[in-house]
Amino acid sequence: MTELLIITGTDQRDEELLEQIGRAQASRVTVLIEEGERNWAEEDSPSARALRDRLATLLARIEQRTGAVVVGLAGDAEQLRGWRFDRVIDARIALAA
């Protein structure tokens, strides 16, 4: 079982991210959102709603396209303290290159 951490932000390059996840052949994926509004999960602003909508779509597409199970979503790296991952993909860096 391969545990994968995806670090992403507010960018819209999800297709490239899905390709990377597929290549990693992960069985379980956790997604960390490190950009955007601090309270994006509770805010009712247009940008927070757009981020939540994007995430819902991304999580579903990860499971449908890669077969990996999304086991978590975090808004702060501190929430993942003590967790272990076999691989980390920082989409903010990898997709910018």
N, CA, C and O atoms as a GROMACS GRO file, in nm:
protein
  388
    1MET      N    1   0.085  -0.117   0.000
    1MET     CA    2   0.000   0.000   0.000
    1MET      C    3   0.090   0.124   0.000
    1MET      O    4   0.176   0.139   0.087
    2THR      N    5   0.070   0.211  -0.098
    2THR     CA    6   0.150   0.331  -0.111
    2THR      C    7   0.070   0.451  -0.064
    2THR      O    8  -0.040   0.478  -0.113
    3GLU      N    9   0.126   0.524   0.032
    3GLU     CA   10   0.064   0.645   0.088
    3GLU      C   11   0.125   0.766   0.018
    3GLU      O   12   0.247   0.780   0.015
    4LEU      N   13   0.041   0.852  -0.036
    4LEU     CA   14   0.088   0.968  -0.110
    4LEU      C   15   0.028   1.095  -0.051
    4LEU      O   16  -0.091   1.102  -0.022
    5LEU      N   17   0.114   1.196  -0.033
    5LEU     CA   18   0.068   1.328   0.009
    5LEU      C   19   0.078   1.421  -0.111
    5LEU      O   20   0.184   1.433  -0.172
    6ILE      N   21  -0.032   1.485  -0.144
    6ILE     CA   22  -0.036   1.585  -0.250
    6ILE      C   23  -0.047   1.721  -0.184
    6ILE      O   24  -0.139   1.745  -0.106
    7ILE      N   25   0.046   1.810  -0.214
    7ILE     CA   26   0.039   1.947  -0.165
    7ILE      C   27   0.001   2.034  -0.283
    7ILE      O   28   0.072   2.038  -0.384
    8THR      N   29  -0.110   2.102  -0.271
    8THR     CA   30  -0.156   2.185  -0.381
    8THR      C   31  -0.206   2.319  -0.326
    8THR      O   32  -0.216   2.339  -0.205
    9GLY      N   33  -0.234   2.407  -0.417
    9GLY     CA   34  -0.283   2.539  -0.378
    9GLY      C   35  -0.406   2.574  -0.457
    9GLY      O   36  -0.491   2.489  -0.484
   10THR      N   37  -0.416   2.699  -0.495
   10THR     CA   38  -0.535   2.746  -0.565
   10THR      C   39  -0.521   2.740  -0.716
   10THR      O   40  -0.609   2.787  -0.788
   11ASP      N   41  -0.411   2.683  -0.766
   11ASP     CA   42  -0.392   2.676  -0.911
   11ASP      C   43  -0.495   2.584  -0.974
   11ASP      O   44  -0.560   2.505  -0.905
   12GLN      N   45  -0.508   2.594  -1.103
   12GLN     CA   46  -0.610   2.516  -1.175
   12GLN      C   47  -0.546   2.413  -1.267
   12GLN      O   48  -0.604   2.383  -1.372
   13ARG      N   49  -0.432   2.359  -1.234
   13ARG     CA   50  -0.362   2.264  -1.320
   13ARG      C   51  -0.389   2.120  -1.273
   13ARG      O   52  -0.296   2.041  -1.258
   14ASP      N   53  -0.512   2.089  -1.252
   14ASP     CA   54  -0.548   1.959  -1.195
   14ASP      C   55  -0.521   1.843  -1.290
   14ASP      O   56  -0.492   1.732  -1.244
   15GLU      N   57  -0.529   1.865  -1.418
   15GLU     CA   58  -0.505   1.757  -1.514
   15GLU      C   59  -0.361   1.707  -1.501
   15GLU      O   60  -0.337   1.586  -1.498
   16GLU      N   61  -0.265   1.799  -1.493
   16GLU     CA   62  -0.124   1.761  -1.474
   16GLU      C   63  -0.104   1.691  -1.340
   16GLU      O   64  -0.028   1.594  -1.330
   17LEU      N   65  -0.171   1.740  -1.239
   17LEU     CA   66  -0.162   1.680  -1.106
   17LEU      C   67  -0.214   1.536  -1.109
   17LEU      O   68  -0.153   1.447  -1.050
   18LEU      N   69  -0.325   1.512  -1.176
   18LEU     CA   70  -0.382   1.377  -1.186
   18LEU      C   71  -0.285   1.283  -1.257
   18LEU      O   72  -0.275   1.165  -1.221
   19GLU      N   73  -0.215   1.333  -1.358
   19GLU     CA   74  -0.115   1.251  -1.428
   19GLU      C   75  -0.003   1.209  -1.332
   19GLU      O   76   0.040   1.094  -1.333
   20GLN      N   77   0.044   1.302  -1.251
   20GLN     CA   78   0.150   1.270  -1.155
   20GLN      C   79   0.102   1.168  -1.052
   20GLN      O   80   0.178   1.078  -1.015
   21ILE      N   81  -0.019   1.181  -1.006
   21ILE     CA   82  -0.074   1.088  -0.908
   21ILE      C   83  -0.083   0.948  -0.970
   21ILE      O   84  -0.052   0.848  -0.906
   22GLY      N   85  -0.127   0.942  -1.095
   22GLY     CA   86  -0.136   0.815  -1.164
   22GLY      C   87  -0.001   0.748  -1.180
   22GLY      O   88   0.012   0.627  -1.162
   23ARG      N   89   0.102   0.827  -1.213
   23ARG     CA   90   0.237   0.772  -1.227
   23ARG      C   91   0.291   0.720  -1.094
   23ARG      O   92   0.370   0.626  -1.091
   24ALA      N   93   0.249   0.781  -0.984
   24ALA     CA   94   0.298   0.741  -0.851
   24ALA      C   95   0.237   0.608  -0.807
   24ALA      O   96   0.287   0.545  -0.714
   25GLN      N   97   0.130   0.565  -0.871
   25GLN     CA   98   0.062   0.440  -0.840
   25GLN      C   99   0.028   0.428  -0.691
   25GLN      O  100   0.051   0.325  -0.628
   26ALA      N  101  -0.026   0.535  -0.638
   26ALA     CA  102  -0.063   0.538  -0.497
   26ALA      C  103  -0.192   0.461  -0.474
   26ALA      O  104  -0.279   0.455  -0.561
   27SER      N  105  -0.202   0.403  -0.356
   27SER     CA  106  -0.327   0.337  -0.320
   27SER      C  107  -0.410   0.426  -0.227
   27SER      O  108  -0.532   0.415  -0.222
   28ARG      N  109  -0.340   0.516  -0.154
   28ARG     CA  110  -0.409   0.609  -0.064
   28ARG      C  111  -0.347   0.747  -0.080
   28ARG      O  112  -0.225   0.762  -0.086
   29VAL      N  113  -0.434   0.849  -0.087
   29VAL     CA  114  -0.390   0.986  -0.111
   29VAL      C  115  -0.447   1.078  -0.004
   29VAL      O  116  -0.565   1.070   0.032
   30THR      N  117  -0.362   1.166   0.047
   30THR     CA  118  -0.405   1.274   0.136
   30THR      C  119  -0.372   1.404   0.063
   30THR      O  120  -0.264   1.417   0.005
   31VAL      N  121  -0.463   1.500   0.065
   31VAL     CA  122  -0.446   1.627  -0.005
   31VAL      C  123  -0.430   1.739   0.097
   31VAL      O  124  -0.512   1.754   0.188
   32LEU      N  125  -0.323   1.817   0.082
   32LEU     CA  126  -0.297   1.933   0.168
   32LEU      C  127  -0.309   2.059   0.083
   32LEU      O  128  -0.241   2.073  -0.018
   33ILE      N  129  -0.396   2.150   0.126
   33ILE     CA  130  -0.415   2.278   0.058
   33ILE      C  131  -0.337   2.382   0.136
   33ILE      O  132  -0.368   2.409   0.252
   34GLU      N  133  -0.236   2.442   0.073
   34GLU     CA  134  -0.152   2.537   0.146
   34GLU      C  135  -0.167   2.680   0.101
   34GLU      O  136  -0.096   2.767   0.150
   35GLU      N  137  -0.255   2.707   0.009
   35GLU     CA  138  -0.274   2.844  -0.036
   35GLU      C  139  -0.422   2.879  -0.028
   35GLU      O  140  -0.507   2.794  -0.003
   36GLY      N  141  -0.449   3.003  -0.048
   36GLY     CA  142  -0.589   3.045  -0.046
   36GLY      C  143  -0.623   3.110   0.087
   36GLY      O  144  -0.536   3.135   0.171
   37GLU      N  145  -0.750   3.137   0.104
   37GLU     CA  146  -0.796   3.201   0.227
   37GLU      C  147  -0.775   3.108   0.346
   37GLU      O  148  -0.787   2.986   0.333
   38ARG      N  149  -0.743   3.164   0.457
   38ARG     CA  150  -0.716   3.085   0.577
   38ARG      C  151  -0.835   2.999   0.619
   38ARG      O  152  -0.817   2.884   0.660
   39ASN      N  153  -0.953   3.052   0.610
   39ASN     CA  154  -1.073   2.981   0.652
   39ASN      C  155  -1.157   2.937   0.532
   39ASN      O  156  -1.280   2.951   0.533
   40TRP      N  157  -1.092   2.884   0.430
   40TRP     CA  158  -1.163   2.849   0.308
   40TRP      C  159  -1.273   2.745   0.331
   40TRP      O  160  -1.370   2.740   0.255
   41ALA      N  161  -1.260   2.664   0.433
   41ALA     CA  162  -1.361   2.561   0.458
   41ALA      C  163  -1.490   2.619   0.516
   41ALA      O  164  -1.597   2.562   0.497
   42GLU      N  165  -1.480   2.732   0.586
   42GLU     CA  166  -1.598   2.792   0.650
   42GLU      C  167  -1.646   2.920   0.584
   42GLU      O  168  -1.762   2.958   0.598
   43GLU      N  169  -1.557   2.988   0.512
   43GLU     CA  170  -1.593   3.117   0.452
   43GLU      C  171  -1.702   3.101   0.347
   43GLU      O  172  -1.718   2.995   0.287
   44ASP      N  173  -1.776   3.208   0.326
   44ASP     CA  174  -1.880   3.208   0.224
   44ASP      C  175  -1.844   3.302   0.109
   44ASP      O  176  -1.931   3.343   0.032
   45SER      N  177  -1.717   3.334   0.097
   45SER     CA  178  -1.674   3.423  -0.011
   45SER      C  179  -1.673   3.346  -0.144
   45SER      O  180  -1.665   3.223  -0.144
   46PRO      N  181  -1.679   3.417  -0.254
   46PRO     CA  182  -1.676   3.350  -0.384
   46PRO      C  183  -1.549   3.267  -0.405
   46PRO      O  184  -1.555   3.157  -0.460
   47SER      N  185  -1.434   3.318  -0.361
   47SER     CA  186  -1.311   3.242  -0.380
   47SER      C  187  -1.308   3.116  -0.294
   47SER      O  188  -1.257   3.012  -0.338
   48ALA      N  189  -1.361   3.123  -0.173
   48ALA     CA  190  -1.365   3.004  -0.086
   48ALA      C  191  -1.461   2.900  -0.143
   48ALA      O  192  -1.432   2.780  -0.140
   49ARG      N  193  -1.574   2.945  -0.195
   49ARG     CA  194  -1.670   2.851  -0.257
   49ARG      C  195  -1.608   2.786  -0.381
   49ARG      O  196  -1.625   2.666  -0.404
   50ALA      N  197  -1.536   2.866  -0.459
   50ALA     CA  198  -1.473   2.812  -0.580
   50ALA      C  199  -1.366   2.708  -0.543
   50ALA      O  200  -1.354   2.606  -0.610
   51LEU      N  201  -1.290   2.733  -0.438
   51LEU     CA  202  -1.188   2.637  -0.394
   51LEU      C  203  -1.254   2.508  -0.346
   51LEU      O  204  -1.207   2.399  -0.379
   52ARG      N  205  -1.361   2.519  -0.270
   52ARG     CA  206  -1.431   2.399  -0.223
   52ARG      C  207  -1.488   2.318  -0.340
   52ARG      O  208  -1.480   2.195  -0.340
   53ASP      N  209  -1.544   2.387  -0.438
   53ASP     CA  210  -1.597   2.318  -0.555
   53ASP      C  211  -1.486   2.248  -0.632
   53ASP      O  212  -1.501   2.133  -0.674
   54ARG      N  213  -1.373   2.317  -0.649
   54ARG     CA  214  -1.260   2.257  -0.719
   54ARG      C  215  -1.210   2.134  -0.644
   54ARG      O  216  -1.181   2.032  -0.705
   55LEU      N  217  -1.199   2.145  -0.513
   55LEU     CA  218  -1.150   2.032  -0.434
   55LEU      C  219  -1.243   1.912  -0.442
   55LEU      O  220  -1.197   1.799  -0.454
   56ALA      N  221  -1.372   1.936  -0.437
   56ALA     CA  222  -1.467   1.825  -0.447
   56ALA      C  223  -1.449   1.752  -0.580
   56ALA      O  224  -1.451   1.629  -0.585
   57THR      N  225  -1.432   1.827  -0.685
   57THR     CA  226  -1.411   1.768  -0.817
   57THR      C  227  -1.277   1.694  -0.822
   57THR      O  228  -1.268   1.583  -0.873
   58LEU      N  229  -1.172   1.758  -0.769
   58LEU     CA  230  -1.039   1.697  -0.769
   58LEU      C  231  -1.038   1.566  -0.691
   58LEU      O  232  -0.983   1.466  -0.739
   59LEU      N  233  -1.098   1.563  -0.573
   59LEU     CA  234  -1.099   1.442  -0.493
   59LEU      C  235  -1.171   1.328  -0.566
   59LEU      O  236  -1.126   1.214  -0.565
   60ALA      N  237  -1.284   1.360  -0.628
   60ALA     CA  238  -1.358   1.258  -0.703
   60ALA      C  239  -1.277   1.209  -0.822
   60ALA      O  240  -1.275   1.089  -0.851
   61ARG      N  241  -1.211   1.300  -0.891
   61ARG     CA  242  -1.132   1.261  -1.009
   61ARG      C  243  -1.010   1.179  -0.970
   61ARG      O  244  -0.971   1.089  -1.045
   62ILE      N  245  -0.950   1.208  -0.855
   62ILE     CA  246  -0.837   1.126  -0.809
   62ILE      C  247  -0.882   0.982  -0.793
   62ILE      O  248  -0.815   0.890  -0.841
   63GLU      N  249  -0.994   0.962  -0.727
   63GLU     CA  250  -1.042   0.826  -0.705
   63GLU      C  251  -1.085   0.758  -0.835
   63GLU      O  252  -1.054   0.641  -0.857
   64GLN      N  253  -1.156   0.831  -0.921
   64GLN     CA  254  -1.205   0.772  -1.045
   64GLN      C  255  -1.091   0.738  -1.142
   64GLN      O  256  -1.090   0.632  -1.203
   65ARG      N  257  -0.997   0.830  -1.154
   65ARG     CA  258  -0.896   0.816  -1.258
   65ARG      C  259  -0.777   0.731  -1.216
   65ARG      O  260  -0.717   0.663  -1.299
   66THR      N  261  -0.741   0.734  -1.088
   66THR     CA  262  -0.621   0.663  -1.044
   66THR      C  263  -0.652   0.536  -0.967
   66THR      O  264  -0.566   0.450  -0.952
   67GLY      N  265  -0.774   0.524  -0.918
   67GLY     CA  266  -0.808   0.409  -0.835
   67GLY      C  267  -0.762   0.423  -0.691
   67GLY      O  268  -0.791   0.337  -0.609
   68ALA      N  269  -0.692   0.530  -0.660
   68ALA     CA  270  -0.647   0.555  -0.523
   68ALA      C  271  -0.765   0.604  -0.439
   68ALA      O  272  -0.857   0.667  -0.491
   69VAL      N  273  -0.760   0.577  -0.312
   69VAL     CA  274  -0.862   0.623  -0.220
   69VAL      C  275  -0.813   0.751  -0.154
   69VAL      O  276  -0.702   0.754  -0.100
   70VAL      N  277  -0.893   0.855  -0.157
   70VAL     CA  278  -0.859   0.979  -0.088
   70VAL      C  279  -0.897   0.960   0.058
   70VAL      O  280  -1.015   0.944   0.091
   71VAL      N  281  -0.796   0.962   0.146
   71VAL     CA  282  -0.822   0.933   0.287
   71VAL      C  283  -0.826   1.058   0.374
   71VAL      O  284  -0.865   1.051   0.490
   72GLY      N  285  -0.787   1.172   0.317
   72GLY     CA  286  -0.789   1.292   0.400
   72GLY      C  287  -0.769   1.418   0.321
   72GLY      O  288  -0.719   1.418   0.208
   73LEU      N  289  -0.809   1.527   0.383
   73LEU     CA  290  -0.793   1.662   0.329
   73LEU      C  291  -0.752   1.750   0.444
   73LEU      O  292  -0.817   1.752   0.548
   74ALA      N  293  -0.642   1.824   0.427
   74ALA     CA  294  -0.592   1.910   0.533
   74ALA      C  295  -0.574   2.051   0.479
   74ALA      O  296  -0.541   2.070   0.362
   75GLY      N  297  -0.594   2.149   0.565
   75GLY     CA  298  -0.576   2.288   0.528
   75GLY      C  299  -0.450   2.348   0.587
   75GLY      O  300  -0.420   2.465   0.565
   76ASP      N  301  -0.376   2.268   0.663
   76ASP     CA  302  -0.255   2.316   0.731
   76ASP      C  303  -0.164   2.196   0.755
   76ASP      O  304  -0.209   2.090   0.799
   77ALA      N  305  -0.036   2.213   0.726
   77ALA     CA  306   0.060   2.104   0.744
   77ALA      C  307   0.065   2.056   0.890
   77ALA      O  308   0.097   1.940   0.916
   78GLU      N  309   0.033   2.144   0.982
   78GLU     CA  310   0.033   2.106   1.124
   78GLU      C  311  -0.066   1.993   1.153
   78GLU      O  312  -0.044   1.913   1.244
   79GLN      N  313  -0.172   1.986   1.076
   79GLN     CA  314  -0.272   1.880   1.094
   79GLN      C  315  -0.215   1.743   1.061
   79GLN      O  316  -0.271   1.641   1.102
   80LEU      N  317  -0.106   1.738   0.988
   80LEU     CA  318  -0.047   1.612   0.944
   80LEU      C  319   0.076   1.573   1.025
   80LEU      O  320   0.146   1.478   0.990
   81ARG      N  321   0.102   1.644   1.130
   81ARG     CA  322   0.219   1.613   1.214
   81ARG      C  323   0.210   1.468   1.261
   81ARG      O  324   0.108   1.426   1.316
   82GLY      N  325   0.317   1.394   1.240
   82GLY     CA  326   0.323   1.254   1.282
   82GLY      C  327   0.274   1.156   1.176
   82GLY      O  328   0.293   1.035   1.191
   83TRP      N  329   0.212   1.205   1.070
   83TRP     CA  330   0.168   1.116   0.963
   83TRP      C  331   0.289   1.079   0.878
   83TRP      O  332   0.384   1.156   0.869
   84ARG      N  333   0.286   0.963   0.816
   84ARG     CA  334   0.396   0.919   0.731
   84ARG      C  335   0.343   0.892   0.591
   84ARG      O  336   0.235   0.836   0.572
   85PHE      N  337   0.423   0.934   0.494
   85PHE     CA  338   0.386   0.915   0.355
   85PHE      C  339   0.504   0.852   0.281
   85PHE      O  340   0.620   0.880   0.312
   86ASP      N  341   0.473   0.767   0.185
   86ASP     CA  342   0.578   0.705   0.105
   86ASP      C  343   0.634   0.802   0.002
   86ASP      O  344   0.750   0.794  -0.037
   87ARG      N  345   0.550   0.894  -0.040
   87ARG     CA  346   0.592   0.992  -0.140
   87ARG      C  347   0.512   1.119  -0.123
   87ARG      O  348   0.396   1.116  -0.081
   88VAL      N  349   0.575   1.232  -0.155
   88VAL     CA  350   0.510   1.363  -0.149
   88VAL      C  351   0.523   1.429  -0.286
   88VAL      O  352   0.632   1.435  -0.343
   89ILE      N  353   0.411   1.477  -0.337
   89ILE     CA  354   0.413   1.555  -0.460
   89ILE      C  355   0.368   1.696  -0.425
   89ILE      O  356   0.253   1.718  -0.385
   90ASP      N  357   0.459   1.791  -0.439
   90ASP     CA  358   0.425   1.931  -0.416
   90ASP      C  359   0.388   1.990  -0.552
   90ASP      O  360   0.475   2.033  -0.628
   91ALA      N  361   0.261   1.991  -0.580
   91ALA     CA  362   0.213   2.034  -0.712
   91ALA      C  363   0.248   2.179  -0.741
   91ALA      O  364   0.262   2.218  -0.857
   92ARG      N  365   0.262   2.259  -0.638
   92ARG     CA  366   0.293   2.400  -0.660
   92ARG      C  367   0.433   2.415  -0.720
   92ARG      O  368   0.457   2.507  -0.799
   93ILE      N  369   0.523   2.326  -0.686
   93ILE     CA  370   0.659   2.330  -0.741
   93ILE      C  371   0.666   2.249  -0.870
   93ILE      O  372   0.716   2.298  -0.971
   94ALA      N  373   0.618   2.126  -0.866
   94ALA     CA  374   0.629   2.037  -0.980
   94ALA      C  375   0.559   2.092  -1.104
   94ALA      O  376   0.611   2.077  -1.215
   95LEU      N  377   0.444   2.153  -1.087
   95LEU     CA  378   0.370   2.202  -1.201
   95LEU      C  379   0.425   2.334  -1.254
   95LEU      O  380   0.400   2.370  -1.369
   96ALA      N  381   0.499   2.406  -1.171
   96ALA     CA  382   0.558   2.532  -1.215
   96ALA      C  383   0.683   2.509  -1.299
   96ALA      O  384   0.721   2.594  -1.380
   97ALA      N  385   0.747   2.395  -1.280
   97ALA     CA  386   0.873   2.365  -1.351
   97ALA      C  387   0.851   2.334  -1.497
   97ALA      O  388   0.947   2.307  -1.570
   0.00000   0.00000   0.00000
